[in-house]
């Protein structure tokens, strides 16, 4: 019995989808620009709707819109005819996805949008369909060849790509930044990697400050009390001049030097490494690893010589940043 090569089947399916995406790219026109402009101006919600496989694509696109700053949700076409039409307001934008544009479950929602003058954007493949004709903005998916001639594959790939393109174009027009993204993704690996130094640093009375002229006998009390294993030395103008670590203290002790006779400035490492508060915490970790240190002074962009926070490697690792 001849062994089947399933990889060849996979390649055929992928080739069909690549072809569909290339045709979609060539056929993008000013309707896409118009759709983005209206979505950006929307003062309410963007509602995605579809049936079957197109409904699953609609659900994913709604999630993408919401994740990049455009409030959005998926509405089941079937449920909409049983009361859920009430979730659509006149200020909303309705995006309906359908390959044929003639699916019976969509008729009620299309009529409701037209009757109430709700902006209707269609993602559809057939110009002679009810959905295409009823839409205010028509995003036409070129006719594609599906896997095995009938299985929704190339068409759904094109729908998904077009929806993602709408979401990203809208995001860029709204100037939605990494900082904004972080605010609505506080959990998970994405949220962790977008955390800034300011999000996790220690501030104010938690910072182990000490005057550079303080004798080490008093400095020992401060380093023990703060329990960070470091001291941040300042001059009389509150400018950071150095850092002392417990590792330095141990090394001096091994040399049998009487530390109690010394001042902080006699032991400290001058001009300690620092990082700006708005930098990504992942960047701080790379800086620590590259210099084989465990703490960084944090400063404002306006004054890099004044410490406003302290960041320890444990704060980074406990925030699941790597």
N, C-alpha and C positions, 0 to 999 in steps of 0.2 A: 504494500500500500504506500502510495507516494505521500511523503511528508508535506503538509501545507506550510507555506511561509507567510505567517500572519503579519510579519513586518511589511511585506509588499502591500497588503491590504491597508495597513495603517498609512503607508506613504501615499496611496491613492486617495484616501479620505483627506489627508492633509493637503495634498496638491489641489483638490477640489476647493477646499476652504481658502487656500492662498489665492487661487484664481478669483474667487468671489470677493475677497478683500481688495485685490488689485482693481477689479471693476468698480467696486464701491468708491475707492480712492479717486479714480478717474472721473466719476460721475458726480462728485460733490459740487454743489453750486451755491448761489446766493441764498437759497432757502435755508441752508445750514447757518449762514450768518444771521439771518432773520430770526431763526429759532433761538440762537444763543442770546441775541439782544433782548428778546422778550423774556427769556428765563432769568436773565440778569436783573431785569426791571421788576420781576414778579415780587409783590409785597406779601404774598401768602405762600401757598404750597405748590410743589410740582407733583402731580399725581400720575403714576404709570399704570397702565392697564393692558392686559393681553389675555389670550386664551391658550391653554395647552403649553407647548414648548415656548411660544412667544410670551406667555404669562410668566414663566420662570425667568426668562431674560429680562422682562419688565421689572420683576422683583429685585434682581441683581442690580439693575441700573438705578432703581430708586435708592437702594442702599449706598451706591457709589455717590449719587448726588448728595445725600445726607452727610456722608463722611467728609465731603469737601465743602461744606458750608451752605448748601442749598436744601432747605427743609423739603423732604420728599417722602412719599410712601407708596406702596403698591396696593391697588384696589382690584379685588377679584371681580372679573366681568360678570360671573354668575351671581355672586352675592349682591352686586350693585342693583340688580333687578328686584331684590327682596329687602330694600330699605337702605342699602349702603350708598345709594346716590345722595343721601342726605349729608354725607361726609364731604361733598364737593361744594365749595363756595364759588361765587361769581368772580372772586379775585384770584382763584387758582388757575393753573395751567394744566391741561390734560394732555398727556402723551400716550397715544394708543398704538400698540405694536401688533401687526398682523401681516402674515405673508400674503394671504389672499385678499384681505380687506373685506371679506364677505361673511365672516364667521357670525352665525346667528346671535350668539350671546352678546356681541358688541353693539347690536342695533339700538338697544335701549339707551346705552350710555352715550352713543353718538347723537341720538335724537335729543337727549337731555342737555348735552353740551351746546348743540345748535340752538335749542329753544331758549336757553338761559344766557346765550352769548358768552359762553366760557371758551377761552382760546383753546383750540384743538390742534395739536401737532400730531401728524401721523408718520409712522415708520412702516412703510408698506411697499409691496412689490408690483401691484397691479394698478395701472392708471384708470381702468374702467370700473374700479370697485367702488362700493358705497363709501368706504372709509376715505379713500383718496378724494372723492368728489366733495365730501362733507367737511374736509379739513381746511383750516385757515392757513396752515403751513404744512407743505407736503415734502417729506424726506423720502425720496424714492430709492428703494434698494433694487439694483439691476437684477434681472432674472438670472438665476443661478442653476447649476447642475448639482442636485443633491446626491449623497451617497446612495448607491443602489437605485438611483432615479427617483426615490420617494421619501427617504428618511430625512427629516429636518436636521441638517448638519451645516451645509454651506450657508443657508438662509439665516440660521440662528447665529452663526459666527459673524455674519455681516451685521445683524441687528445689534449684537453685543458690542461690536467694534464702534458702530455709529453712536450707540448710547454712551459708551466710555468717552468718545470724542466730544460729545455734547457736554458731559460733566466736566472734563478737563478744560475745555475752552471757556466754559462758564466760570470755573474756578480761577483761571488766569485773569479773566476780565474783572472779576471781583477782587483781584489781588489777595487772594486767600493764601496765606503764608504757612511755612512750617510751624511757626508759633501758633497760628490758628488751628492747624491740624492737630497739634499736641493737645490743645484744650479739649477737643472732642474725642480724643483717643487716649484717655489717661491710663488705661490698663493695657496689658499685653506687650509684646516685644516692640511694636511700633511706638507706643507711647513711651516706653523706657528709652529707646534710642533717641527720641526727640527731646528728652529732658535736658534742661540747661543747668549750668553750674549753680545758678541762683535758686533753682528748685530744690536742691539738696544740701546746700552749704549751711554751716553754722554761722550765726550772726550775733551781734551785740555782746551781751554779757557772757555768752558761751565761748567767745574767742579768748584764748589764753594770752592776753596782752601783758607786757611787762616793759617798764622803762629800761633803756639800755644801760643806765647807770646804777640800776638796782644790784645789790650784792647777791651772790648766788645762794646764800643761805635763805634769803627771802624768796628768791626765784624757785627754789625747790618746793616751797609750800604751795606756790601757785600751780606749778606743773602737776603736783600731786592732787590738788583740788579739782583741776579741770579734767584730768584723766584722759588727755588726748596724746600724751607723750611728746608734746611740743610746746614751745613758747614763741610768741611773735614779739620781737623787740621793736620798740618805738623810741624816737627822740622826744624832746619836750614839745615839739610841734605836731605830735601824733603821726609823724611820717614813719613808715616801716623801714627799719634799717638792717634787720637781720632775723635769723631764726635759730632756735636751739632745739635739738631733738634729744630724746632719751638715749639714743645711740651714741651721740657725741659725748654725753655725760659719762656713759659707761667707759668709753675709750679714754677719757681724761682720768677716770678713776683707776683704770688699769695702769696708768703711768704714775700712780701714787702722788698725784698733784692735789694739794689741799684746795679744793674748789671754794671753800667758804671764804677764802681770802681774795677771790676774784669777783669781778663784776660781769654782768651779762654780756657786755660788749667785748670782753676778753675771750669768751667762748663761742659766741654766735658766728654763724655763717652769714657774711654780709650779702646784701642784695639778693634775697631769696627769690626763687622762681614764683611767678604769679600767673593768673589767668583772668580774663575779663568775665564778668558775671553772666553775660549773655551767650558765652560760648557753650557749645554742646558738651554735656558731661562726658560723652565718649571721647571728645578731643582732650579733655582733662586727663582721662585715664591713659591715653596714648602718651601724653606729656610726662606723666608720672612714670610709666613703664620705660620710656626712652631715657629718662634721667635717673632711674632707679631710686626714686623717692616715694614717700607715702602721703605727703601733704602739700597743698598749694595755698598760697595767699590769694584771695579774690579781691579784685579791684573794679572800680567804675572806669569806663572808657576815658572819662574826663581827667582822672587822676590815678595813674598806675602805681603811685608811691604811697597811697593811703589804703590800708587793708579794711575792707568792709565785711569780709567773711573768710571762713577757713574751710577748706575741703579736704577731707581725709579719704584715702582709698577705700576704707570700709563703707563710707557713705555711698560711694559709687557701686560697689559690688552688691550691697544690700538692696540697691534699687534695680538690680538685674540688668545692669549696663555692662557690656563687654565689647 
